[in-house]
Amino acid sequence: MKIFMVIGSLNASVAVIMGAFGAHALREKLTTDMMSVYQTAVQYHFFHALGLFVVAFVVGQYPHVVVSRWSGWLMLVGILLFSGSLYGLSLSGTGWLGAITPMGGTAFIISWTLLAIAVAKG
């Protein structure tokens, strides 16, 4: 449980930093389209940082249900792949990074589904 609280806290902090960086340092540097991509990365990063706290709660409530831990690790993978690829795409313009984004989205979907299964089993 504690590990997902720590990971969630650190990710929330990084999401705020990335949001502030985007708002202050990138406003004049990115096109409107790329700023939208960047903002999507920040939104999903922050939502899933909070999601890691939900995972920590579920792990604490149902410590015997291993699938809840898998949910947390997949949520972290989703943050890295989804938000990470969008940060990279918006900052570098490297188009192939957009091909990684759906893998992160898939990790998010599986993560939330596993969390639902964990609660149902608990």
N, C-alpha and C positions, 0 to 999 in steps of 0.2 A: 504494500500500500504506500509506504513512505517514498519509494523510488518514483512512483507516478506523480506524487505531489511535488517532488523536487523537479522532475522533468517538466511537469506542467508549469510550475513557477518560472523556471528558466525560459521555457518557450514563450510564456506570456511576456516576460521581460524583453526577449528578443523581438517579439512581434510589435511591442510598443516602440522599441528603438527603430525597427524597420519602418514603421508607420511615420514616426517623426522625421526620419531621414528622407523618406519619400516626400513628405509635405514641405520640408524646408530646403533640402539640398537638390531634389530632383524636379521640382515644379517647373523650372525653366529649361531643364535639360531633356526631358522626355516628351515625346509627342503625346497627344491626348490619348491615342490608342494604347501606347506603351504604359502610360500612367494608369490607365484602367486595368491593364494586366497586372501591374505592380500592386494596385489597391486590392485586387482579387487575391493576390498572394498573401497580403497582410490580413485580410478578413479571414480567410480559411486558416491561416496560421493561428490567429487569435482564437477563433472558435474551437479549434482542435486542441489548443493549449488548455482551454477551459474543459474540453472533453476529457483530457487526461485527469482532471480532478474528479470527474464523474467516474472514470475508471477506478481511481484510487478509492472512492467511496464504495463502489461495488465490490472491489477486492476486499475491502475491510468488512463489508457485510457478509460476504460469501467466500471466505478464504479457501474453502475446499474446492471451489469451482475454478479449475485451471484456465478455462477458456477466457475468463475475464482478463488474465494477464496477457494472453495472446492479443486480446483487443487493444490493450495499451501499447504493446510493442508495434502492432500494425498501425496504430494511430500516429506513433512517432515516425514510422516509415512513410506514412502518408504526408506528414508535414514536410519531411525532407524531400520527397519526390515531387509532391504537388506544388507546395509553396516555393521550395528551392528551385524547381525548374522555371516557375513563373518569375521569380526574382532574377534568375540568370537570363531568361529571355528578354525581360524588359530592360535590364541594364546593359546587355551585350548586343541584343538584336540577333542573336544566334538562333535561327529558326528551328533547328533540329531539337532544341530543348523542349519545344512544345509537344514533341512526341512522347516525352517522359511524363508529362502532366497527367494523362489518363491513368497511368499506372498508380500514381499517387491517389487519384480519385477512387480507383478500385480498392486500394488499401483502406481508404476512409470508409467506403461502403461495407467492406468485409468487417472492419473494426467495429462499426456501430451494430452490425448484425450479430457479431459474436458477443457484444455486450448485452444485447437483448436476450440471446440464448443463455448467457451467464445468469442474468436476472431470473429468467424462467426456470432454470435449473436450481437456483438458490432457494 
